[in-house]
Amino acid sequence: MTDVEIEYCVPCGFLDRAQDIQHALLRQFGERLDRVALVTGDHGVLQVRVGDEVVWDKADDEYDVDEVTRRLREYV
């Protein structure tokens, strides 16, 4: 099973985006995920990680929930 962490910038107001990603991952992969945790951060962070590996990072990629889901597929 897979543990996913979504770290989001609280001061930037990225909670809605983080929740959108969380909901999409749970809808797509459901019980195949052990957990999809929201982790508070700052300095503009919005990252999706599986273990220590960054699967998607706002700093490098456009915000696209479907792309995040596609990238996570290989880990599930």
N, C-alpha and C positions, 0 to 999 in steps of 0.2 A: 504494500500500500504506500501511498504518497502523502507526505506532509508539505503543504504549501504555505508560504508566508507572503503577505502583501503588506509592504511597508509604505506608509503614506505620510505626507507632510501635513501636520495638523494646522499650523499657521496659514498654510496656502489654501486650506479648505478642500483638500483632496479626498476627504472621507467619502463623498458621493461616488467618485470614480473608483475608489478602492472597493466599495460595496457593490458597484456594478460588475467589477471583475469577479468578486467573490461569488455573486449570484450566478453569473455566467458559467463559472467553473463548476459550481455545485449542480447546476442544471445539466451541464454536458456530461460530467463524470460521476456525479452522485456518490454512491457507496464505494467507488473505486478509490476515493480519497479518504485518508485517515482524518485530515483536518485541513481547513483553509482559514488561517488565522490572520487577523488584522493587527498590524504592529505600528504603533505611533512613531513618527519621526519628525524631522524638520529639514531645513535647508533645501526645500523643493523636491524631496525624494518621492518617487512613486516607482517601486520595484516589485517584481514578482520573483520569488525564489523557491527552488526545490532543494532542500538541504542547504548546502553552501553555494550552490550554483545559481547565478542570476539568469532567469529565463527571459525576462523582459524588463527594460529600464526606460523610463520616460526621457532620461537624458540622451539616450541613443536612438529611440524609436518614437514614431507618432503614436498618439493614444488611439488604440483600436482594440476593442474588447475581443473581437473575432480573431485578431492576430495573436493575442495573448493565449486564447483557447487553443489555437492551432499549435503554437509552440509548446504548450504544456502536454499536448497529446503524446509526444514521444516519451514522456516520463511516467505516464499512467499505464 
